[in-house]
Amino acid sequence: MGILTDIRADFHAVFERDPAARSSLEVIAAYPGFQAAVSHRITHYLWRKNFKFAARVMSHLSRFFTGVEIHPGAVIGKGFFIDHGMGVVIGETSEIGENVTIYHGVTLGGTSFTKEKRHPTIGNNVTIGAGAKILGPLTVGDNSKVGANSVVIRDVPPNSTVVGIPGSVVPGDIFPSYSGLDHNKLPDPISPLIERVKELEESVLALKGELDAIQDKERRYKAVK
């Protein structure tokens, strides 16, 4: 019953978060993200029952057909949605909360060769944008958003927005909810720094000009003497 409940929640999540979904048949037959989630529910069950080889083989086949690689050991809460799916990689010790949305090209990767917790823990209601990389046994807090192509290597507090390489928390919540990413409204953490550098360069040039003028006056004064 647990598996069926989770699959049902995953199924409803598609219609909640993808306006392109038109019918149940379409989602079942042509949504690789949903197919990968269903496959993982089964492989994770086999993994917990110690049928690890069968779980890995089924996971490998799912990767071949969907383009999504989820290790059977990963723990994923209900209402999980992978949009588009291609290139998503979720490592063995990853833990994902409920109602999480992941876009294509996302990696939840490890940073250690030891047999320990080495992959991220993702909270509830988190949205991870296309191409983002979350690396190591860090935590992304509930209701947070990770911008497209960000590289997250540090813990993210709840209710935060992270962008950049390496990922930085930006002030304010510019996204309306976990159900979608307004990619066109992503803040740019670099432009303000560039503008500040320009201001400092102009100040330095102005000070240099004043210093040059003072030195020129001193040279003229000495020449007169």
Protein Blocks (a to p, Z undefined) as FASTA:
>chain_A
ZZmmmmmmmmmmmmmmmmkbmbfklmmmmmmklmmmmmmmmmmmmmmnopamlmmmmmmm
mmmmnopacdfkbccdehiacehkiopacdfklccdehiacdehiacddfbfbdcdfbdc
ddehiacdehiacedjddcdehiacdehiacfbdcdehiacedjdddddehjfbfbfkbc
cfkloccfklmmmmmmmmmmmmmmmmmmmmmmmmmmmmmmmmmZZ
